[in-house]
């Protein structure tokens, strides 16, 4: 029984130490009532040798009962510098601070605030040189659009022009007509290997932005200075999850109706497949991020994977190829009608949906472990203007580390950088005053820059999204609401 006094003494000492920590504990618990999330490193690994493990366990357990969250503040524990015989703690902001507020947003989407962009595929007979093709297109196209070879298998090289996102209006039509005239002058052709892919933005442009102004800036800057264009998007507002689901379900439900507008080669195309068991898979997603992962790859008629990219778009891949401006805009009008019908006539958000607006601020110090690739990349892209791919490669090689573009994607999804594509901006080579072809096919003159801060929006509760009552619910057919003349033109294209 000699061990009983020792055990009793340990219990008393534990109680005394916890009592001594009581004022600090109270301060820490108050953080729960504040609308600030503080992330920090793990508990300091350099705890003193004589620190009792039982006390540490009880201490951490006590805190978790009150303030533990997925992203709760963690503790740094130190020996008291004055008496050296008890322990105190303090918290420290190490990674980032997210300031949040709840707002009520009434989401109204029309063809005047939803952006669309097309990927135009074509061939030029017996032309396989990218350099030659760029020279033929000229700077009036290649300085403002992204151009390159497409990976579609064909006996002829398929080329692709990615047009900046724009609002459908006469200004946008003029830019697409410029592309059409150029391709016609080059005697470019459309084959069965060519498709027309359309990206539709899920974030509308700000209410105070004029559509014509947006289109002009986007045409001139989107692939040169993307941030100037994205600044005109409303990042406190995004298409609701229920609406995005309904768009895909309606499209696949009426797949046969879609086929009436397409050539037979696009009815069952391996680059725009039908999603099997689509109702279960789409409805099974409980977030936009989960919806972006229901497919194994992007080659589906309705591609949700692009929701998780910096584009934050939903992509429609099934239409057969064309570079004729009127036909492209007829397809735009069809897709916009289908999307706005869902958002305005099929689902309800009541007076608005409650959302959490979060401003992410760059960490005050590098959050990645020293002597790692991520730590080195962070240091380089934190500079004003960021760093080019070749600068990253050269610097990492000097440090004995391996450069891989995939690391940038991984860092964008890292919670220490906000788990958001906006955390790292991508610049093309023109941003660094390089002309097309300057990289000699190495594509290493583009670059990346870590954002100082950005704003994101998350829906706090999805239960505010619901379908309208049956007597108000708009029909689910994809052609509903289309202008009759437009529908005739669309069906004729087959």
TABELHU-V443099 format. One record per pair of residues at least 6 apart in sequence whose C-alpha atoms are under 6 Angstrom apart, sorted by the first residue. I is the first residue (numbers start at 1). GAP is how many residues later the second one is. Records with the same first field share a line. If there is no record, write none. Layout:
I=GAP  GAP
This chain:
29=38
32=35
36=63
37=61
38=35  59
39=34  56
40=34  53  54  55
43=32  33
44=32
75=16
76=13  14  15
77=12
78=10  11
79=8
80=7  8
95=268  272  321
96=267
98=261  262
99=259  260
100=257  258
101=255  256
102=253  254
103=251  252
104=248  249  250
105=247  248
106=246
113=91  92
114=90
115=50  51  52  85  86
116=49  50  83  84
117=46  47  48  81  82
118=45  79  80
119=42  43  77  78
120=40  41  76
121=38  39  73  74
122=36  37  67  68  72
123=35  36  65  66
124=64
128=29
144=75  76
145=17  18
146=15  16
147=13  14
148=11  12
149=10  11
150=8  9  10
164=55
166=49
176=149
177=148
180=143  144
194=127
195=124  125  126
196=123  124  125
197=119  120
198=117  118
199=114  115  116
200=113  114
201=112
202=36  37  111
203=35
204=29  30
205=27  28  29
206=26  27  28
218=11
222=7
224=206  207
235=221
236=221
241=47
243=100
259=8
260=231
261=229  230  233
262=232
263=231
271=28
272=27  28  29  45  46
273=27  28
285=6
292=12  13  15  16
301=15  16  17
302=13  14
303=12
304=10
306=6  7
307=6
310=111
338=140
345=129
346=121  122  127  128
347=119  120  121
348=117  118  119  120
349=115  116
355=103  104  105
356=101  102
357=99  100
358=97  98
359=95  96
360=93  94
361=92
362=90  91
368=7
373=28
380=7
381=6  67  68  69
382=68
386=62  63
387=60  61
388=57  58  59
389=55  56  57  58
390=54
393=10
412=7  8  9  11
413=6  7
423=27  28
424=25  26  27
425=23  24
426=21  22
427=19  20  21
428=18
429=16  17
